[in-house]
Every structure is written in structure tokens, then in C-alpha cells.
Amino acid sequence: MSAGATGVLSGALFGPNADEVGALWSVNEGSGANGKTAFGMFGATKQ
């Protein structure tokens, strides 16, 4: 990916005391056969 790539991160806190978090992310550069995309997700719980 180059510095011109764009992306999105969206997530939220969950649980009665906001002790958990979950999010999805993606980064895109270009389109079609030569485009690049990276994506993922994460979650965590307070210990």
C-alpha cells in the first residue's frame, strides 16, 4: 500500500460496563485487477 491508500475503521464498545470492544477495518488502493485491499477485525475484553 502507498500513502495514497484510503480506509475505514468502525467499532463499538459492548457489555454493561463497556468492558468489551469489537471493530472492523479495511484499506483500499486502486480498483479492478490491479487494486489492493486489506481488511480485518479485532475484539478484546477487559481483564
N, C-alpha and C positions, 0 to 999 in steps of 0.2 A: 504494500500500500504506500502511496505517496502522501505528501502533505495536503493534497487536494481531495483526499477521500472525505466522505461525509458519513455521519452515523447517528444512531438513536440509542438512548438508554432510557428505559422506563421500568419503574418498580414501585413497590409499596411495602409498608410495614404491616404486620399481621399479628393477631393474638390480642388478648385482653389488655396487655401492658406494652404492646408494640415490641415484644421480645423476639420477633422473627421478621426476616426481610426476604424478599424474592424479587428478582429483576431479570429482564431480557435485554440484550444489546445486539446491535448489528452495525457493520461498517461496510459501505459500498463505494466502489470506484469504477467508473465506466459502465458500459452495458453491453448486451449481446454476448457473442462468443469470446470477446476479449475482456469482458468485465470481470471484476473480482468482488467477492463478497465473503465476509467473515461474520459469524454470529455465535451467540452462546447464551447461557443462562446461569444464574447462581442463586443460592439460597443459604441462609445462615440462621442459627438460633443462639440467643444469648445464653451463656452458661453461668 
